[in-house]
Amino acid sequence: MNQITVLEAVTAFAPWLEPTDAELDAIELEMPAILADVDLLDAQITAMDRPANELDARRIRRARHRALTARRALSNQTAASVPGGAA
């Protein structure tokens, strides 16, 4: 019975818990980096399930490179949008 009252209390405030448009825009901006991080984690988890081999090492290295490239692009895009940034 306690769970029902907690659920009612949580859903009663649901409209105020929704993300704002600015937060959704920030998530959309970061989505390529998030997806690259997910791919890196997938490669690492896959490599944990079996003995180490060159193919897994290459897959992790490529996924890490894609994640770093996505983070760099996000960082450059964010820095370019900030007024008065570094010259």
N, CA, C and O atoms as a Maestro MAE file, in Angstrom:
{
 s_m_m2io_version
 :::
 2.0.0
}

f_m_ct {
 s_m_title
 :::
 protein
 m_atom[348] {
  # First column is atom index #
  i_m_mmod_type
  r_m_x_coord
  r_m_y_coord
  r_m_z_coord
  i_m_residue_number
  s_m_chain_name
  s_m_pdb_residue_name
  s_m_pdb_atom_name
  i_m_atomic_number
  :::
  1 25 0.811 -1.198 0.000 1 A "MET " " N  " 7
  2 3 0.000 0.000 0.000 1 A "MET " " CA " 6
  3 2 0.853 1.261 0.000 1 A "MET " " C  " 6
  4 15 0.467 2.279 -0.574 1 A "MET " " O  " 8
  5 25 2.001 1.191 0.639 2 A "ASN " " N  " 7
  6 3 2.880 2.351 0.698 2 A "ASN " " CA " 6
  7 2 3.372 2.734 -0.698 2 A "ASN " " C  " 6
  8 15 3.567 3.916 -0.980 2 A "ASN " " O  " 8
  9 25 3.572 1.751 -1.569 3 A "GLN " " N  " 7
  10 3 4.041 2.041 -2.922 3 A "GLN " " CA " 6
  11 2 3.014 2.829 -3.721 3 A "GLN " " C  " 6
  12 15 3.384 3.684 -4.526 3 A "GLN " " O  " 8
  13 25 1.756 2.562 -3.518 4 A "ILE " " N  " 7
  14 3 0.704 3.278 -4.240 4 A "ILE " " CA " 6
  15 2 0.718 4.753 -3.858 4 A "ILE " " C  " 6
  16 15 0.602 5.613 -4.731 4 A "ILE " " O  " 8
  17 25 0.855 5.055 -2.595 5 A "THR " " N  " 7
  18 3 0.861 6.456 -2.179 5 A "THR " " CA " 6
  19 2 2.113 7.163 -2.678 5 A "THR " " C  " 6
  20 15 2.055 8.342 -3.026 5 A "THR " " O  " 8
  21 25 3.251 6.461 -2.720 6 A "VAL " " N  " 7
  22 3 4.468 7.067 -3.257 6 A "VAL " " CA " 6
  23 2 4.291 7.343 -4.738 6 A "VAL " " C  " 6
  24 15 4.684 8.407 -5.216 6 A "VAL " " O  " 8
  25 25 3.709 6.409 -5.473 7 A "LEU " " N  " 7
  26 3 3.469 6.593 -6.900 7 A "LEU " " CA " 6
  27 2 2.548 7.776 -7.150 7 A "LEU " " C  " 6
  28 15 2.796 8.573 -8.054 7 A "LEU " " O  " 8
  29 25 1.498 7.896 -6.366 8 A "GLU " " N  " 7
  30 3 0.588 9.022 -6.519 8 A "GLU " " CA " 6
  31 2 1.298 10.335 -6.213 8 A "GLU " " C  " 6
  32 15 1.050 11.339 -6.880 8 A "GLU " " O  " 8
  33 25 2.166 10.341 -5.224 9 A "ALA " " N  " 7
  34 3 2.896 11.558 -4.883 9 A "ALA " " CA " 6
  35 2 3.858 11.945 -5.998 9 A "ALA " " C  " 6
  36 15 4.017 13.129 -6.298 9 A "ALA " " O  " 8
  37 25 4.496 10.961 -6.610 10 A "VAL " " N  " 7
  38 3 5.440 11.253 -7.690 10 A "VAL " " CA " 6
  39 2 4.712 11.744 -8.929 10 A "VAL " " C  " 6
  40 15 5.135 12.726 -9.539 10 A "VAL " " O  " 8
  41 25 3.630 11.086 -9.315 11 A "THR " " N  " 7
  42 3 2.919 11.497 -10.523 11 A "THR " " CA " 6
  43 2 2.163 12.807 -10.337 11 A "THR " " C  " 6
  44 15 1.813 13.465 -11.317 11 A "THR " " O  " 8
  45 25 1.914 13.185 -9.108 12 A "ALA " " N  " 7
  46 3 1.218 14.442 -8.877 12 A "ALA " " CA " 6
  47 2 2.084 15.628 -9.297 12 A "ALA " " C  " 6
  48 15 1.552 16.674 -9.669 12 A "ALA " " O  " 8
  49 25 3.409 15.483 -9.243 13 A "PHE " " N  " 7
  50 3 4.319 16.571 -9.588 13 A "PHE " " CA " 6
  51 2 4.985 16.365 -10.945 13 A "PHE " " C  " 6
  52 15 5.932 17.079 -11.275 13 A "PHE " " O  " 8
  53 25 4.520 15.423 -11.724 14 A "ALA " " N  " 7
  54 3 5.155 15.089 -12.993 14 A "ALA " " CA " 6
  55 2 5.297 16.273 -13.960 14 A "ALA " " C  " 6
  56 15 6.349 16.386 -14.589 14 A "ALA " " O  " 8
  57 25 4.310 17.155 -14.117 15 A "PRO " " N  " 7
  58 3 4.495 18.252 -15.074 15 A "PRO " " CA " 6
  59 2 5.673 19.167 -14.725 15 A "PRO " " C  " 6
  60 15 6.265 19.763 -15.625 15 A "PRO " " O  " 8
  61 25 6.016 19.289 -13.473 16 A "TRP " " N  " 7
  62 3 7.123 20.158 -13.094 16 A "TRP " " CA " 6
  63 2 8.464 19.447 -13.205 16 A "TRP " " C  " 6
  64 15 9.512 20.089 -13.133 16 A "TRP " " O  " 8
  65 25 8.444 18.155 -13.375 17 A "LEU " " N  " 7
  66 3 9.687 17.396 -13.463 17 A "LEU " " CA " 6
  67 2 10.146 17.194 -14.905 17 A "LEU " " C  " 6
  68 15 11.208 16.613 -15.131 17 A "LEU " " O  " 8
  69 25 9.391 17.647 -15.858 18 A "GLU " " N  " 7
  70 3 9.763 17.492 -17.260 18 A "GLU " " CA " 6
  71 2 10.969 18.375 -17.581 18 A "GLU " " C  " 6
  72 15 11.108 19.462 -17.020 18 A "GLU " " O  " 8
  73 25 11.843 17.912 -18.485 19 A "PRO " " N  " 7
  74 3 12.990 18.744 -18.862 19 A "PRO " " CA " 6
  75 2 12.545 19.967 -19.659 19 A "PRO " " C  " 6
  76 15 11.562 19.926 -20.399 19 A "PRO " " O  " 8
  77 25 13.282 21.033 -19.493 20 A "THR " " N  " 7
  78 3 12.979 22.262 -20.222 20 A "THR " " CA " 6
  79 2 13.472 22.132 -21.660 20 A "THR " " C  " 6
  80 15 14.194 21.194 -21.998 20 A "THR " " O  " 8
  81 25 13.075 23.080 -22.498 21 A "ASP " " N  " 7
  82 3 13.542 23.083 -23.887 21 A "ASP " " CA " 6
  83 2 15.049 23.250 -23.953 21 A "ASP " " C  " 6
  84 15 15.697 22.640 -24.804 21 A "ASP " " O  " 8
  85 25 15.618 24.060 -23.076 22 A "ALA " " N  " 7
  86 3 17.071 24.265 -23.055 22 A "ALA " " CA " 6
  87 2 17.794 22.970 -22.680 22 A "ALA " " C  " 6
  88 15 18.834 22.652 -23.257 22 A "ALA " " O  " 8
  89 25 17.249 22.228 -21.722 23 A "GLU " " N  " 7
  90 3 17.861 20.958 -21.331 23 A "GLU " " CA " 6
  91 2 17.770 19.934 -22.461 23 A "GLU " " C  " 6
  92 15 18.718 19.184 -22.694 23 A "GLU " " O  " 8
  93 25 16.648 19.896 -23.155 24 A "LEU " " N  " 7
  94 3 16.504 18.985 -24.296 24 A "LEU " " CA " 6
  95 2 17.462 19.360 -25.425 24 A "LEU " " C  " 6
  96 15 18.022 18.482 -26.082 24 A "LEU " " O  " 8
  97 25 17.651 20.659 -25.653 25 A "ASP " " N  " 7
  98 3 18.605 21.104 -26.667 25 A "ASP " " CA " 6
  99 2 20.031 20.709 -26.295 25 A "ASP " " C  " 6
  100 15 20.809 20.313 -27.162 25 A "ASP " " O  " 8
  101 25 20.377 20.813 -25.014 26 A "ALA " " N  " 7
  102 3 21.710 20.428 -24.556 26 A "ALA " " CA " 6
  103 2 21.931 18.927 -24.729 26 A "ALA " " C  " 6
  104 15 23.021 18.501 -25.112 26 A "ALA " " O  " 8
  105 25 20.918 18.136 -24.454 27 A "ILE " " N  " 7
  106 3 21.028 16.689 -24.645 27 A "ILE " " CA " 6
  107 2 21.196 16.360 -26.122 27 A "ILE " " C  " 6
  108 15 22.002 15.504 -26.485 27 A "ILE " " O  " 8
  109 25 20.438 17.039 -26.968 28 A "GLU " " N  " 7
  110 3 20.550 16.806 -28.406 28 A "GLU " " CA " 6
  111 2 21.928 17.197 -28.927 28 A "GLU " " C  " 6
  112 15 22.466 16.544 -29.821 28 A "GLU " " O  " 8
  113 25 22.493 18.255 -28.371 29 A "LEU " " N  " 7
  114 3 23.829 18.691 -28.763 29 A "LEU " " CA " 6
  115 2 24.876 17.655 -28.363 29 A "LEU " " C  " 6
  116 15 25.834 17.427 -29.102 29 A "LEU " " O  " 8
  117 25 24.704 17.034 -27.211 30 A "GLU " " N  " 7
  118 3 25.668 16.055 -26.704 30 A "GLU " " CA " 6
  119 2 25.421 14.642 -27.213 30 A "GLU " " C  " 6
  120 15 26.219 13.751 -26.925 30 A "GLU " " O  " 8
  121 25 24.356 14.406 -27.951 31 A "MET " " N  " 7
  122 3 23.990 13.048 -28.353 31 A "MET " " CA " 6
  123 2 25.082 12.316 -29.132 31 A "MET " " C  " 6
  124 15 25.288 11.134 -28.860 31 A "MET " " O  " 8
  125 25 25.798 12.927 -30.081 32 A "PRO " " N  " 7
  126 3 26.871 12.173 -30.756 32 A "PRO " " CA " 6
  127 2 27.946 11.683 -29.782 32 A "PRO " " C  " 6
  128 15 28.448 10.569 -29.928 32 A "PRO " " O  " 8
  129 25 28.296 12.489 -28.812 33 A "ALA " " N  " 7
  130 3 29.298 12.076 -27.826 33 A "ALA " " CA " 6
  131 2 28.746 10.972 -26.928 33 A "ALA " " C  " 6
  132 15 29.470 10.044 -26.565 33 A "ALA " " O  " 8
  133 25 27.484 11.069 -26.574 34 A "ILE " " N  " 7
  134 3 26.858 10.036 -25.734 34 A "ILE " " CA " 6
  135 2 26.834 8.706 -26.480 34 A "ILE " " C  " 6
  136 15 27.174 7.669 -25.911 34 A "ILE " " O  " 8
  137 25 26.438 8.731 -27.738 35 A "LEU " " N  " 7
  138 3 26.382 7.496 -28.520 35 A "LEU " " CA " 6
  139 2 27.771 6.905 -28.733 35 A "LEU " " C  " 6
  140 15 27.922 5.683 -28.729 35 A "LEU " " O  " 8
  141 25 28.784 7.745 -28.917 36 A "ALA " " N  " 7
  142 3 30.157 7.244 -29.059 36 A "ALA " " CA " 6
  143 2 30.628 6.599 -27.758 36 A "ALA " " C  " 6
  144 15 31.324 5.584 -27.789 36 A "ALA " " O  " 8
  145 25 30.257 7.176 -26.619 37 A "ASP " " N  " 7
  146 3 30.610 6.570 -25.331 37 A "ASP " " CA " 6
  147 2 29.909 5.228 -25.148 37 A "ASP " " C  " 6
  148 15 30.494 4.291 -24.604 37 A "ASP " " O  " 8
  149 25 28.672 5.131 -25.596 38 A "VAL " " N  " 7
  150 3 27.940 3.863 -25.507 38 A "VAL " " CA " 6
  151 2 28.622 2.807 -26.379 38 A "VAL " " C  " 6
  152 15 28.748 1.655 -25.963 38 A "VAL " " O  " 8
  153 25 29.058 3.182 -27.574 39 A "ASP " " N  " 7
  154 3 29.768 2.241 -28.447 39 A "ASP " " CA " 6
  155 2 31.069 1.776 -27.797 39 A "ASP " " C  " 6
  156 15 31.425 0.601 -27.891 39 A "ASP " " O  " 8
  157 25 31.778 2.691 -27.140 40 A "LEU " " N  " 7
  158 3 33.010 2.318 -26.445 40 A "LEU " " CA " 6
  159 2 32.716 1.323 -25.323 40 A "LEU " " C  " 6
  160 15 33.423 0.327 -25.168 40 A "LEU " " O  " 8
  161 25 31.688 1.593 -24.554 41 A "LEU " " N  " 7
  162 3 31.317 0.661 -23.484 41 A "LEU " " CA " 6
  163 2 30.910 -0.705 -24.036 41 A "LEU " " C  " 6
  164 15 31.256 -1.735 -23.458 41 A "LEU " " O  " 8
  165 25 30.184 -0.716 -25.143 42 A "ASP " " N  " 7
  166 3 29.802 -1.979 -25.769 42 A "ASP " " CA " 6
  167 2 31.042 -2.778 -26.183 42 A "ASP " " C  " 6
  168 15 31.102 -3.989 -25.971 42 A "ASP " " O  " 8
  169 25 32.017 -2.107 -26.767 43 A "ALA " " N  " 7
  170 3 33.242 -2.788 -27.185 43 A "ALA " " CA " 6
  171 2 34.007 -3.325 -25.980 43 A "ALA " " C  " 6
  172 15 34.540 -4.434 -26.025 43 A "ALA " " O  " 8
  173 25 34.064 -2.544 -24.905 44 A "GLN " " N  " 7
  174 3 34.770 -2.994 -23.707 44 A "GLN " " CA " 6
  175 2 34.054 -4.170 -23.050 44 A "GLN " " C  " 6
  176 15 34.705 -5.116 -22.607 44 A "GLN " " O  " 8
  177 25 32.742 -4.124 -22.981 45 A "ILE " " N  " 7
  178 3 31.981 -5.213 -22.369 45 A "ILE " " CA " 6
  179 2 32.118 -6.485 -23.200 45 A "ILE " " C  " 6
  180 15 32.256 -7.578 -22.652 45 A "ILE " " O  " 8
  181 25 32.080 -6.342 -24.513 46 A "THR " " N  " 7
  182 3 32.243 -7.503 -25.385 46 A "THR " " CA " 6
  183 2 33.609 -8.143 -25.174 46 A "THR " " C  " 6
  184 15 33.721 -9.368 -25.155 46 A "THR " " O  " 8
  185 25 34.639 -7.335 -25.017 47 A "ALA " " N  " 7
  186 3 35.990 -7.859 -24.822 47 A "ALA " " CA " 6
  187 2 36.146 -8.543 -23.469 47 A "ALA " " C  " 6
  188 15 37.016 -9.399 -23.313 47 A "ALA " " O  " 8
  189 25 35.333 -8.188 -22.505 48 A "MET " " N  " 7
  190 3 35.430 -8.803 -21.188 48 A "MET " " CA " 6
  191 2 34.902 -10.230 -21.184 48 A "MET " " C  " 6
  192 15 35.279 -11.019 -20.318 48 A "MET " " O  " 8
  193 25 34.046 -10.574 -22.122 49 A "ASP " " N  " 7
  194 3 33.394 -11.875 -22.139 49 A "ASP " " CA " 6
  195 2 34.239 -12.989 -22.747 49 A "ASP " " C  " 6
  196 15 33.830 -14.150 -22.716 49 A "ASP " " O  " 8
  197 25 35.391 -12.670 -23.292 50 A "ARG " " N  " 7
  198 3 36.212 -13.700 -23.935 50 A "ARG " " CA " 6
  199 2 37.693 -13.358 -23.772 50 A "ARG " " C  " 6
  200 15 38.032 -12.251 -23.352 50 A "ARG " " O  " 8
  201 25 38.565 -14.293 -24.097 51 A "PRO " " N  " 7
  202 3 40.005 -14.014 -23.976 51 A "PRO " " CA " 6
  203 2 40.420 -12.852 -24.888 51 A "PRO " " C  " 6
  204 15 39.838 -12.639 -25.952 51 A "PRO " " O  " 8
  205 25 41.420 -12.124 -24.451 52 A "ALA " " N  " 7
  206 3 41.879 -10.951 -25.214 52 A "ALA " " CA " 6
  207 2 42.420 -11.386 -26.573 52 A "ALA " " C  " 6
  208 15 43.142 -12.378 -26.681 52 A "ALA " " O  " 8
  209 25 42.061 -10.630 -27.602 53 A "ASN " " N  " 7
  210 3 42.600 -10.877 -28.939 53 A "ASN " " CA " 6
  211 2 42.788 -9.539 -29.653 53 A "ASN " " C  " 6
  212 15 42.324 -8.499 -29.186 53 A "ASN " " O  " 8
  213 25 43.460 -9.585 -30.767 54 A "GLU " " N  " 7
  214 3 43.783 -8.361 -31.504 54 A "GLU " " CA " 6
  215 2 42.540 -7.669 -32.059 54 A "GLU " " C  " 6
  216 15 42.486 -6.440 -32.106 54 A "GLU " " O  " 8
  217 25 41.559 -8.435 -32.473 55 A "LEU " " N  " 7
  218 3 40.339 -7.844 -33.030 55 A "LEU " " CA " 6
  219 2 39.605 -7.002 -31.988 55 A "LEU " " C  " 6
  220 15 39.152 -5.897 -32.288 55 A "LEU " " O  " 8
  221 25 39.486 -7.521 -30.766 56 A "ASP " " N  " 7
  222 3 38.837 -6.762 -29.700 56 A "ASP " " CA " 6
  223 2 39.638 -5.511 -29.346 56 A "ASP " " C  " 6
  224 15 39.065 -4.447 -29.109 56 A "ASP " " O  " 8
  225 25 40.952 -5.642 -29.312 57 A "ALA " " N  " 7
  226 3 41.795 -4.482 -29.011 57 A "ALA " " CA " 6
  227 2 41.610 -3.395 -30.069 57 A "ALA " " C  " 6
  228 15 41.521 -2.210 -29.746 57 A "ALA " " O  " 8
  229 25 41.555 -3.809 -31.332 58 A "ARG " " N  " 7
  230 3 41.335 -2.852 -32.418 58 A "ARG " " CA " 6
  231 2 39.961 -2.197 -32.314 58 A "ARG " " C  " 6
  232 15 39.824 -0.992 -32.521 58 A "ARG " " O  " 8
  233 25 38.940 -3.003 -31.991 59 A "ARG " " N  " 7
  234 3 37.573 -2.483 -31.857 59 A "ARG " " CA " 6
  235 2 37.498 -1.448 -30.732 59 A "ARG " " C  " 6
  236 15 36.857 -0.409 -30.888 59 A "ARG " " O  " 8
  237 25 38.148 -1.728 -29.600 60 A "ILE " " N  " 7
  238 3 38.159 -0.780 -28.479 60 A "ILE " " CA " 6
  239 2 38.924 0.476 -28.856 60 A "ILE " " C  " 6
  240 15 38.492 1.585 -28.544 60 A "ILE " " O  " 8
  241 25 40.061 0.307 -29.528 61 A "ARG " " N  " 7
  242 3 40.869 1.464 -29.926 61 A "ARG " " CA " 6
  243 2 40.084 2.366 -30.875 61 A "ARG " " C  " 6
  244 15 40.125 3.588 -30.737 61 A "ARG " " O  " 8
  245 25 39.381 1.787 -31.822 62 A "ARG " " N  " 7
  246 3 38.585 2.588 -32.759 62 A "ARG " " CA " 6
  247 2 37.407 3.263 -32.067 62 A "ARG " " C  " 6
  248 15 37.090 4.416 -32.358 62 A "ARG " " O  " 8
  249 25 36.767 2.555 -31.164 63 A "ALA " " N  " 7
  250 3 35.646 3.144 -30.423 63 A "ALA " " CA " 6
  251 2 36.139 4.282 -29.532 63 A "ALA " " C  " 6
  252 15 35.473 5.310 -29.411 63 A "ALA " " O  " 8
  253 25 37.310 4.102 -28.905 64 A "ARG " " N  " 7
  254 3 37.875 5.172 -28.069 64 A "ARG " " CA " 6
  255 2 38.198 6.400 -28.929 64 A "ARG " " C  " 6
  256 15 37.967 7.537 -28.517 64 A "ARG " " O  " 8
  257 25 38.733 6.152 -30.122 65 A "HIS " " N  " 7
  258 3 39.042 7.263 -31.023 65 A "HIS " " CA " 6
  259 2 37.767 8.010 -31.432 65 A "HIS " " C  " 6
  260 15 37.751 9.241 -31.461 65 A "HIS " " O  " 8
  261 25 36.702 7.267 -31.748 66 A "ARG " " N  " 7
  262 3 35.430 7.916 -32.107 66 A "ARG " " CA " 6
  263 2 34.870 8.716 -30.933 66 A "ARG " " C  " 6
  264 15 34.322 9.800 -31.130 66 A "ARG " " O  " 8
  265 25 35.002 8.191 -29.714 67 A "ALA " " N  " 7
  266 3 34.505 8.903 -28.531 67 A "ALA " " CA " 6
  267 2 35.298 10.189 -28.307 67 A "ALA " " C  " 6
  268 15 34.723 11.238 -28.017 67 A "ALA " " O  " 8
  269 25 36.618 10.101 -28.442 68 A "LEU " " N  " 7
  270 3 37.442 11.303 -28.270 68 A "LEU " " CA " 6
  271 2 37.165 12.333 -29.354 68 A "LEU " " C  " 6
  272 15 37.147 13.533 -29.082 68 A "LEU " " O  " 8
  273 25 36.949 11.872 -30.577 69 A "THR " " N  " 7
  274 3 36.627 12.788 -31.675 69 A "THR " " CA " 6
  275 2 35.290 13.479 -31.428 69 A "THR " " C  " 6
  276 15 35.155 14.677 -31.673 69 A "THR " " O  " 8
  277 25 34.314 12.735 -30.951 70 A "ALA " " N  " 7
  278 3 33.000 13.329 -30.651 70 A "ALA " " CA " 6
  279 2 33.107 14.327 -29.506 70 A "ALA " " C  " 6
  280 15 32.486 15.389 -29.550 70 A "ALA " " O  " 8
  281 25 33.888 13.994 -28.482 71 A "ARG " " N  " 7
  282 3 34.079 14.925 -27.353 71 A "ARG " " CA " 6
  283 2 34.801 16.191 -27.813 71 A "ARG " " C  " 6
  284 15 34.454 17.291 -27.384 71 A "ARG " " O  " 8
  285 25 35.806 16.041 -28.686 72 A "ARG " " N  " 7
  286 3 36.525 17.202 -29.193 72 A "ARG " " CA " 6
  287 2 35.595 18.100 -30.008 72 A "ARG " " C  " 6
  288 15 35.622 19.322 -29.865 72 A "ARG " " O  " 8
  289 25 34.777 17.493 -30.859 73 A "ALA " " N  " 7
  290 3 33.828 18.271 -31.666 73 A "ALA " " CA " 6
  291 2 32.836 19.004 -30.767 73 A "ALA " " C  " 6
  292 15 32.512 20.166 -31.011 73 A "ALA " " O  " 8
  293 25 32.358 18.326 -29.732 74 A "LEU " " N  " 7
  294 3 31.429 18.956 -28.791 74 A "LEU " " CA " 6
  295 2 32.101 20.110 -28.062 74 A "LEU " " C  " 6
  296 15 31.503 21.170 -27.878 74 A "LEU " " O  " 8
  297 25 33.342 19.901 -27.649 75 A "SER " " N  " 7
  298 3 34.076 20.946 -26.939 75 A "SER " " CA " 6
  299 2 34.317 22.154 -27.843 75 A "SER " " C  " 6
  300 15 34.153 23.296 -27.415 75 A "SER " " O  " 8
  301 25 34.702 21.901 -29.079 76 A "ASN " " N  " 7
  302 3 34.937 23.005 -30.018 76 A "ASN " " CA " 6
  303 2 33.646 23.734 -30.347 76 A "ASN " " C  " 6
  304 15 33.637 24.959 -30.476 76 A "ASN " " O  " 8
  305 25 32.557 22.991 -30.483 77 A "GLN " " N  " 7
  306 3 31.270 23.606 -30.792 77 A "GLN " " CA " 6
  307 2 30.794 24.458 -29.618 77 A "GLN " " C  " 6
  308 15 30.265 25.552 -29.816 77 A "GLN " " O  " 8
  309 25 30.979 23.964 -28.410 78 A "THR " " N  " 7
  310 3 30.578 24.703 -27.216 78 A "THR " " CA " 6
  311 2 31.440 25.944 -27.035 78 A "THR " " C  " 6
  312 15 30.931 27.008 -26.681 78 A "THR " " O  " 8
  313 25 32.752 25.815 -27.278 79 A "ALA " " N  " 7
  314 3 33.651 26.951 -27.124 79 A "ALA " " CA " 6
  315 2 33.357 28.032 -28.169 79 A "ALA " " C  " 6
  316 15 33.482 29.224 -27.888 79 A "ALA " " O  " 8
  317 25 32.968 27.612 -29.367 80 A "ALA " " N  " 7
  318 3 32.669 28.579 -30.420 80 A "ALA " " CA " 6
  319 2 31.380 29.335 -30.127 80 A "ALA " " C  " 6
  320 15 31.212 30.460 -30.598 80 A "ALA " " O  " 8
  321 25 30.477 28.751 -29.369 81 A "SER " " N  " 7
  322 3 29.206 29.409 -29.115 81 A "SER " " CA " 6
  323 2 29.254 30.336 -27.913 81 A "SER " " C  " 6
  324 15 28.313 31.096 -27.686 81 A "SER " " O  " 8
  325 25 30.347 30.289 -27.128 82 A "VAL " " N  " 7
  326 3 30.473 31.149 -25.957 82 A "VAL " " CA " 6
  327 2 31.077 32.478 -26.391 82 A "VAL " " C  " 6
  328 15 32.177 32.501 -26.943 82 A "VAL " " O  " 8
  329 25 30.372 33.598 -26.151 83 A "PRO " " N  " 7
  330 3 30.932 34.883 -26.559 83 A "PRO " " CA " 6
  331 2 32.126 35.246 -25.681 83 A "PRO " " C  " 6
  332 15 32.155 34.951 -24.487 83 A "PRO " " O  " 8
  333 25 33.100 35.886 -26.298 84 A "GLY " " N  " 7
  334 3 34.288 36.315 -25.563 84 A "GLY " " CA " 6
  335 2 35.209 35.176 -25.223 84 A "GLY " " C  " 6
  336 15 35.925 35.240 -24.224 84 A "GLY " " O  " 8
  337 25 35.210 34.125 -26.036 85 A "GLY " " N  " 7
  338 3 36.060 32.954 -25.795 85 A "GLY " " CA " 6
  339 2 37.516 33.282 -26.057 85 A "GLY " " C  " 6
  340 15 37.869 34.418 -26.375 85 A "GLY " " O  " 8
  341 25 38.345 32.278 -25.918 86 A "ALA " " N  " 7
  342 3 39.785 32.461 -26.116 86 A "ALA " " CA " 6
  343 2 40.077 32.819 -27.558 86 A "ALA " " C  " 6
  344 15 39.424 32.325 -28.477 86 A "ALA " " O  " 8
  345 25 41.050 33.671 -27.750 87 A "ALA " " N  " 7
  346 3 41.396 34.125 -29.095 87 A "ALA " " CA " 6
  347 2 42.351 33.191 -29.765 87 A "ALA " " C  " 6
  348 15 42.745 33.427 -30.908 87 A "ALA " " O  " 8
  :::
 }
 m_bond[347] {
  # First column is bond index #
  i_m_from
  i_m_to
  i_m_order
  :::
  1 1 2 1
  2 2 3 1
  3 3 4 2
  4 3 5 1
  5 5 6 1
  6 6 7 1
  7 7 8 2
  8 7 9 1
  9 9 10 1
  10 10 11 1
  11 11 12 2
  12 11 13 1
  13 13 14 1
  14 14 15 1
  15 15 16 2
  16 15 17 1
  17 17 18 1
  18 18 19 1
  19 19 20 2
  20 19 21 1
  21 21 22 1
  22 22 23 1
  23 23 24 2
  24 23 25 1
  25 25 26 1
  26 26 27 1
  27 27 28 2
  28 27 29 1
  29 29 30 1
  30 30 31 1
  31 31 32 2
  32 31 33 1
  33 33 34 1
  34 34 35 1
  35 35 36 2
  36 35 37 1
  37 37 38 1
  38 38 39 1
  39 39 40 2
  40 39 41 1
  41 41 42 1
  42 42 43 1
  43 43 44 2
  44 43 45 1
  45 45 46 1
  46 46 47 1
  47 47 48 2
  48 47 49 1
  49 49 50 1
  50 50 51 1
  51 51 52 2
  52 51 53 1
  53 53 54 1
  54 54 55 1
  55 55 56 2
  56 55 57 1
  57 57 58 1
  58 58 59 1
  59 59 60 2
  60 59 61 1
  61 61 62 1
  62 62 63 1
  63 63 64 2
  64 63 65 1
  65 65 66 1
  66 66 67 1
  67 67 68 2
  68 67 69 1
  69 69 70 1
  70 70 71 1
  71 71 72 2
  72 71 73 1
  73 73 74 1
  74 74 75 1
  75 75 76 2
  76 75 77 1
  77 77 78 1
  78 78 79 1
  79 79 80 2
  80 79 81 1
  81 81 82 1
  82 82 83 1
  83 83 84 2
  84 83 85 1
  85 85 86 1
  86 86 87 1
  87 87 88 2
  88 87 89 1
  89 89 90 1
  90 90 91 1
  91 91 92 2
  92 91 93 1
  93 93 94 1
  94 94 95 1
  95 95 96 2
  96 95 97 1
  97 97 98 1
  98 98 99 1
  99 99 100 2
  100 99 101 1
  101 101 102 1
  102 102 103 1
  103 103 104 2
  104 103 105 1
  105 105 106 1
  106 106 107 1
  107 107 108 2
  108 107 109 1
  109 109 110 1
  110 110 111 1
  111 111 112 2
  112 111 113 1
  113 113 114 1
  114 114 115 1
  115 115 116 2
  116 115 117 1
  117 117 118 1
  118 118 119 1
  119 119 120 2
  120 119 121 1
  121 121 122 1
  122 122 123 1
  123 123 124 2
  124 123 125 1
  125 125 126 1
  126 126 127 1
  127 127 128 2
  128 127 129 1
  129 129 130 1
  130 130 131 1
  131 131 132 2
  132 131 133 1
  133 133 134 1
  134 134 135 1
  135 135 136 2
  136 135 137 1
  137 137 138 1
  138 138 139 1
  139 139 140 2
  140 139 141 1
  141 141 142 1
  142 142 143 1
  143 143 144 2
  144 143 145 1
  145 145 146 1
  146 146 147 1
  147 147 148 2
  148 147 149 1
  149 149 150 1
  150 150 151 1
  151 151 152 2
  152 151 153 1
  153 153 154 1
  154 154 155 1
  155 155 156 2
  156 155 157 1
  157 157 158 1
  158 158 159 1
  159 159 160 2
  160 159 161 1
  161 161 162 1
  162 162 163 1
  163 163 164 2
  164 163 165 1
  165 165 166 1
  166 166 167 1
  167 167 168 2
  168 167 169 1
  169 169 170 1
  170 170 171 1
  171 171 172 2
  172 171 173 1
  173 173 174 1
  174 174 175 1
  175 175 176 2
  176 175 177 1
  177 177 178 1
  178 178 179 1
  179 179 180 2
  180 179 181 1
  181 181 182 1
  182 182 183 1
  183 183 184 2
  184 183 185 1
  185 185 186 1
  186 186 187 1
  187 187 188 2
  188 187 189 1
  189 189 190 1
  190 190 191 1
  191 191 192 2
  192 191 193 1
  193 193 194 1
  194 194 195 1
  195 195 196 2
  196 195 197 1
  197 197 198 1
  198 198 199 1
  199 199 200 2
  200 199 201 1
  201 201 202 1
  202 202 203 1
  203 203 204 2
  204 203 205 1
  205 205 206 1
  206 206 207 1
  207 207 208 2
  208 207 209 1
  209 209 210 1
  210 210 211 1
  211 211 212 2
  212 211 213 1
  213 213 214 1
  214 214 215 1
  215 215 216 2
  216 215 217 1
  217 217 218 1
  218 218 219 1
  219 219 220 2
  220 219 221 1
  221 221 222 1
  222 222 223 1
  223 223 224 2
  224 223 225 1
  225 225 226 1
  226 226 227 1
  227 227 228 2
  228 227 229 1
  229 229 230 1
  230 230 231 1
  231 231 232 2
  232 231 233 1
  233 233 234 1
  234 234 235 1
  235 235 236 2
  236 235 237 1
  237 237 238 1
  238 238 239 1
  239 239 240 2
  240 239 241 1
  241 241 242 1
  242 242 243 1
  243 243 244 2
  244 243 245 1
  245 245 246 1
  246 246 247 1
  247 247 248 2
  248 247 249 1
  249 249 250 1
  250 250 251 1
  251 251 252 2
  252 251 253 1
  253 253 254 1
  254 254 255 1
  255 255 256 2
  256 255 257 1
  257 257 258 1
  258 258 259 1
  259 259 260 2
  260 259 261 1
  261 261 262 1
  262 262 263 1
  263 263 264 2
  264 263 265 1
  265 265 266 1
  266 266 267 1
  267 267 268 2
  268 267 269 1
  269 269 270 1
  270 270 271 1
  271 271 272 2
  272 271 273 1
  273 273 274 1
  274 274 275 1
  275 275 276 2
  276 275 277 1
  277 277 278 1
  278 278 279 1
  279 279 280 2
  280 279 281 1
  281 281 282 1
  282 282 283 1
  283 283 284 2
  284 283 285 1
  285 285 286 1
  286 286 287 1
  287 287 288 2
  288 287 289 1
  289 289 290 1
  290 290 291 1
  291 291 292 2
  292 291 293 1
  293 293 294 1
  294 294 295 1
  295 295 296 2
  296 295 297 1
  297 297 298 1
  298 298 299 1
  299 299 300 2
  300 299 301 1
  301 301 302 1
  302 302 303 1
  303 303 304 2
  304 303 305 1
  305 305 306 1
  306 306 307 1
  307 307 308 2
  308 307 309 1
  309 309 310 1
  310 310 311 1
  311 311 312 2
  312 311 313 1
  313 313 314 1
  314 314 315 1
  315 315 316 2
  316 315 317 1
  317 317 318 1
  318 318 319 1
  319 319 320 2
  320 319 321 1
  321 321 322 1
  322 322 323 1
  323 323 324 2
  324 323 325 1
  325 325 326 1
  326 326 327 1
  327 327 328 2
  328 327 329 1
  329 329 330 1
  330 330 331 1
  331 331 332 2
  332 331 333 1
  333 333 334 1
  334 334 335 1
  335 335 336 2
  336 335 337 1
  337 337 338 1
  338 338 339 1
  339 339 340 2
  340 339 341 1
  341 341 342 1
  342 342 343 1
  343 343 344 2
  344 343 345 1
  345 345 346 1
  346 346 347 1
  347 347 348 2
  :::
 }
}
